Each structure stands twice: as C-alpha cells, then as structure tokens.
C-alpha cells in the first residue's frame, strides 16, 4: 500500500481564547501502487490539511497511517515523494534551471545528473528553452508548470499534487494531464486534488470524496457515477406519437420528425416504457444516461450536510 490512513483528524487553536477548530475530523482511505488517485471535495473540506499530515508538515490530532510503508512524516518516506503545494511561491530572482537544480540538490541528487535531467523536465512541462529565464518573468500558469517539474525531481515513487491545474489555461491543463498519464505509465503513483471534475474523470483510477473534514466515499469514478438511480433514454419511431401515460419515472421529451424520446428513471419504469414503445411503433434505442461526476459530488455533499441528525434529537 502506498498510502493508508485511518481516522485522521486535525484540530487547530484559533483566536485569542484558543478556541478549538476541527479542520479534519475523520478521513480514511488507501492508495494502491501505480494508481492515479483523486482527492475531491468543496473548499474548506480539509483536503490541503490532510495532504500536509500525509507529508508530515502537520501532526495529526488523532488517527494515523503509513506512507510508502513508513509512519506519516518519516524521512524515509519523504525522500521518495515529489510534492506540489496548492500555492507554490518561488524566489523571483532564480532562473528556472536554478530552481530545479537547487530542488534536486536538496533531494540529494548528483549535480552532474541534474544537469542532464533538468532540460528533460523543462521539456516535459513545455518550458524548453526557458531554463535561463528569471522566474519573475513567468506567468502564473508557467510558475504552476515549473512547480510540477520540481515535484518530479529525483524520479519519486509517489507524486502528490495539490490543485495542479490551478491557474492553467487549456494548453497548460493538457500538459499537466500528459505528465500525470506519463507518470502512471512509468509505474509511479499520483495523488492529486482538484476542483476540475473532467480532469478527475479522465485521469483517476479511484477517488476519495470528503466534505466537512470527513470521508464520504472512496470508489472508482465509474462506481460514483452509478450511485444515483439508473436513468435511460428510449427512442421510438411512430406516427403521431403521444407521451406514455401512467408510467411513473417516465419523462416525455418530445419528437423530432417521427422519432419520440422518453427519459426514464429506474429499471421498472424502463420495462414499461419499452413495452409502450413496441406497442405504438418501432423501438429504436435504449441508452443509459451517465450522470456527471460533478452532479454526484454536489448531491453527496448536500446529503452529508442534511440536518437529519438534529431531527433525531427532537423528542
């Protein structure tokens, strides 16, 4: 197991009176070798704090786990990790090449090897030829990409990226997506957080969804989008088609020419619509309607925030 955490929680003291604030309440998940694992949830749900605990930058209040077989924060684990923080901040007077070489030396890499690797890293993030440029001349997106490059120094076994797509234009997102795909092809494990659901759907083998500091789901993207009630589209060809009557869960979408469309929720209603379609004309197609991951996440977070526990305490 590359990452395994159970019951991870973190409280902070805030304000003059030191009031306790729970940033992370109960987070548990496992990340497998050679997996692209997405970490998703709304702002303020505890994603970055959880990542900081994984790296040993913050000590958990409760719970614990392992990273690459070592306790959280162990130096032996950190030597095998590449990390991009949510808001990378680099010294503007450094050249791009110098940043990568310094990062490599801090990671224990040989300078001679670094001088061969750095041009390759710059090319991987589409910054070839910019190695001698000062970082102060870089745009936000270019700084994000140089941050991804420094996370790859030393060919780490595990790469942790906190919001790697932040501030990137479509080209930049394409570049970072290709980096993640390449890492998986090389047998590496990638753990990244993002609010951009299409990237999560495209890249991730599995995801952990958290809200209010708690784990809500750990599943593959395909499993998540199937959590809701099954929905289908039925197409029927016939003359002067009328909406199916008396079928709960069937929604008439109208006709185009002589083809009518019905959206159906649930397999019981689907069979009734199929029987109706065959009785009034020619059944053309029955197509499953796949929910977007964004819809699933919004619904899961809203359900988690439902005040049902309060109702249970009502006499």
C-alpha positions in Angstrom: 0.0 0.0 0.0 1.4 3.4 -1.0 -0.8 5.4 1.4 -3.0 4.0 4.2 -4.7 6.3 6.7 -7.4 5.6 9.3 -9.4 8.1 11.3 -7.1 11.0 10.5 -8.1 14.2 12.3 -6.6 17.6 13.0 -7.7 20.4 15.4 -6.3 23.9 15.5 -6.4 26.5 18.2 -7.7 29.8 16.8 -8.4 33.3 18.3 -7.3 34.9 21.5 -9.1 32.4 23.6 -7.6 29.4 21.7 -11.0 28.1 20.6 -10.6 24.6 19.1 -11.4 24.3 15.4 -11.7 20.9 13.7 -10.1 21.2 10.2 -10.2 17.5 9.6 -12.5 15.2 11.6 -12.3 11.7 10.2 -10.5 10.8 7.0 -9.7 7.3 5.9 -8.6 5.8 2.6 -5.9 3.6 0.9 -4.0 4.4 -2.3 -2.6 1.5 -4.3 0.7 1.3 -6.2 0.7 2.7 -9.7 -2.7 4.3 -9.1 -3.8 7.8 -10.1 -5.9 8.7 -7.0 -8.1 11.8 -6.9 -8.9 13.7 -3.7 -12.0 15.8 -4.2 -14.4 17.9 -2.1 -15.6 21.5 -1.6 -13.4 24.4 -0.4 -12.7 24.1 3.3 -13.4 20.4 3.5 -9.9 19.6 4.7 -8.1 18.5 1.6 -4.9 20.5 2.0 -4.7 19.9 5.7 -4.9 16.2 5.0 -2.1 16.4 2.5 0.0 18.3 5.0 -0.5 15.5 7.5 0.5 12.9 4.9 3.7 14.8 4.3 4.5 15.3 8.0 4.2 19.1 7.7 1.3 19.0 10.3 1.0 16.4 13.1 -2.4 14.7 13.4 -4.5 15.3 16.5 -6.0 11.8 16.1 -5.6 8.8 13.9 -2.6 7.9 11.8 -1.3 5.8 8.9 1.6 4.9 6.7 3.2 6.4 3.6 5.2 4.0 1.4 5.3 1.6 4.4 6.6 4.2 6.8 4.8 6.2 9.5 3.4 9.6 8.3 6.2 12.2 8.2 9.0 9.7 8.3 12.1 11.0 6.5 12.5 7.6 4.7 9.1 8.2 3.1 9.6 11.9 2.3 12.8 11.0 0.3 10.6 9.1 -2.2 7.9 11.8 -2.6 7.5 14.7 -5.1 5.2 17.5 -3.9 3.5 20.5 -5.5 1.7 22.7 -2.9 -1.6 24.4 -3.6 0.0 27.9 -3.8 3.6 27.5 -4.9 5.8 30.5 -4.3 9.2 30.7 -5.8 12.0 33.3 -5.5 11.7 35.5 -8.5 15.4 36.2 -8.8 16.1 32.5 -9.5 16.3 31.1 -13.0 14.1 28.2 -13.9 17.1 26.0 -14.2 18.5 27.1 -10.9 15.2 26.3 -9.1 15.2 22.8 -10.4 18.9 22.3 -9.6 18.5 23.6 -6.1 15.5 21.4 -5.6 17.4 18.4 -6.8 20.4 19.1 -4.6 18.1 19.4 -1.6 16.7 16.0 -2.6 20.2 14.5 -2.6 20.6 14.3 -6.4 24.0 14.5 -8.1 24.7 17.8 -9.8 26.1 16.2 -12.9 22.9 14.0 -13.2 20.7 17.1 -12.6 22.3 19.0 -15.5 21.2 16.1 -17.8 17.7 15.8 -16.2 16.7 19.4 -15.9 16.4 20.1 -19.7 14.2 17.0 -19.9 12.0 18.2 -17.1 11.6 21.6 -18.7 10.6 19.9 -21.9 8.0 17.7 -20.2 6.2 20.8 -18.9 6.6 22.7 -22.2 9.2 25.1 -20.9 12.1 24.0 -23.1 14.4 27.0 -23.8 13.2 28.9 -20.8 15.8 27.5 -18.3 17.8 30.7 -18.2 14.8 33.0 -17.7 14.1 34.5 -14.3 11.0 33.2 -12.5 9.7 36.7 -12.0 9.1 36.9 -15.8 6.9 33.8 -15.7 3.1 33.9 -15.9 1.0 32.2 -13.2 0.5 29.2 -15.4 4.2 28.9 -16.2 5.0 29.0 -12.5 2.5 26.2 -11.9 4.2 24.1 -14.6 7.7 24.8 -13.2 6.2 23.7 -9.8 5.1 20.4 -11.4 8.6 20.0 -12.8 10.3 20.4 -9.4 7.9 17.8 -8.0 9.3 15.3 -10.5 13.0 15.9 -9.4 14.6 12.6 -8.3 12.0 10.4 -10.1 9.9 10.0 -6.9 7.8 6.8 -6.4 4.8 9.0 -5.2 3.9 12.4 -6.6 1.4 14.5 -4.5 -0.1 17.4 -6.4 -2.4 19.9 -4.5 -4.6 21.6 -7.2 -2.1 21.2 -10.0 -4.5 22.6 -12.6 -4.9 25.9 -10.7 -4.3 28.9 -12.9 -3.7 26.9 -16.1 -5.2 27.6 -19.5 -6.4 24.7 -21.6 -2.9 24.1 -23.0 -1.4 24.1 -19.6 -4.0 21.6 -18.3 -3.3 19.4 -21.3 0.4 19.4 -20.5 -0.1 18.5 -16.8 -2.6 15.8 -17.7 0.0 14.3 -20.0 2.6 14.4 -17.2 0.2 12.5 -14.9 -0.5 9.9 -17.6 3.2 9.5 -18.2 3.9 9.0 -14.5 1.4 6.2 -14.4 2.9 4.7 -17.5 6.3 4.7 -15.7 4.9 2.8 -12.7 4.6 5.8 -10.4 1.7 6.6 -8.1 0.0 10.0 -8.3 -2.2 11.5 -5.6 -3.8 14.8 -6.6 -6.6 17.1 -5.5 -8.6 19.2 -7.9 -11.9 21.0 -8.4 -11.9 20.3 -12.1 -14.2 17.2 -12.4 -13.5 16.5 -16.1 -9.8 16.0 -15.2 -10.7 13.7 -12.3 -13.0 11.7 -14.6 -10.3 11.4 -17.3 -7.3 10.7 -15.2 -8.2 8.9 -11.9 -8.5 5.2 -11.2 -10.2 5.9 -7.9 -11.2 9.0 -5.8 -11.9 9.9 -2.2 -14.6 12.4 -1.7 -14.6 14.4 1.5 -16.8 17.1 3.0 -16.7 18.9 6.3 -13.5 17.0 7.2 -14.9 13.5 6.8 -14.6 10.9 4.1 -17.9 10.4 2.3 -16.9 8.0 -0.5 -13.9 6.0 -1.7 -14.6 4.5 -5.1 -13.8 4.4 -8.8 -15.2 7.2 -10.9 -17.5 4.7 -12.6 -18.8 3.5 -9.3 -19.5 7.0 -8.1 -21.5 8.0 -11.2 -23.6 4.9 -10.8 -24.6 5.7 -7.2 -27.7 7.5 -8.3 -30.8 5.9 -9.7 -30.3 4.4 -13.1 -31.5 6.7 -15.9 -32.1 5.8 -19.6 -33.2 7.4 -22.8 -35.6 5.5 -25.0 -36.2 6.4 -28.7 -39.3 5.2 -30.5 -40.3 5.7 -34.1 -44.0 6.0 -34.9 -46.7 8.2 -36.4 -48.3 10.9 -34.3 -46.7 9.6 -31.1 -48.2 10.7 -27.8 -46.5 10.7 -24.3 -46.7 7.4 -22.5 -49.5 7.7 -19.8 -49.4 6.4 -16.3 -45.7 5.4 -16.1 -44.1 6.9 -13.0 -40.5 7.8 -13.7 -41.0 8.4 -17.4 -40.5 11.9 -18.8 -41.6 12.7 -22.4 -39.0 14.8 -24.2 -41.0 15.3 -27.4 -40.5 14.3 -31.1 -38.1 15.1 -33.9 -39.8 14.1 -37.1 -41.4 10.7 -36.4 -38.9 9.8 -33.5 -40.0 10.4 -29.9 -37.7 10.5 -26.9 -38.5 9.4 -23.3 -36.2 9.8 -20.3 -36.7 7.1 -17.7 -35.6 6.6 -14.1 -35.4 3.1 -12.8 -35.4 -0.3 -14.4 -39.1 -1.0 -13.5 -40.2 2.1 -15.4 -37.8 1.3 -18.2 -39.5 -2.0 -18.9 -42.9 -0.3 -19.0 -41.6 2.3 -21.5 -40.1 -0.4 -23.7 -43.4 -2.3 -23.8 -45.2 1.0 -24.6 -42.7 1.8 -27.4 -43.2 -1.6 -29.0 -47.0 -1.2 -28.8 -47.0 2.2 -30.6 -44.2 1.9 -33.1 -40.7 0.8 -33.6 -38.2 0.7 -30.6 -35.0 2.3 -31.9 -32.7 2.6 -28.9 -32.4 2.3 -25.2 -29.4 4.3 -24.0 -28.1 4.5 -20.4 -27.7 8.2 -19.3 -24.5 8.6 -17.3 -24.5 11.3 -14.6 -21.6 13.7 -14.5 -19.2 13.4 -11.6 -19.9 17.0 -10.7 -23.6 16.2 -10.2 -22.8 13.2 -8.0 -20.4 15.2 -5.9 -22.8 18.1 -5.4 -25.6 15.7 -4.3 -23.3 13.7 -2.0 -22.1 16.9 -0.3 -25.6 18.2 0.1 -26.7 14.9 1.6 -23.9 15.0 4.1 -24.9 18.5 5.1 -28.5 17.4 5.6 -29.7 18.3 9.2 -31.2 14.8 9.7 -29.2 14.1 12.9 -30.7 17.1 14.5 -34.2 15.8 13.9 -33.2 12.5 15.6 -32.7 14.5 18.9 -36.1 16.0 18.7 -38.4 14.4 21.3 
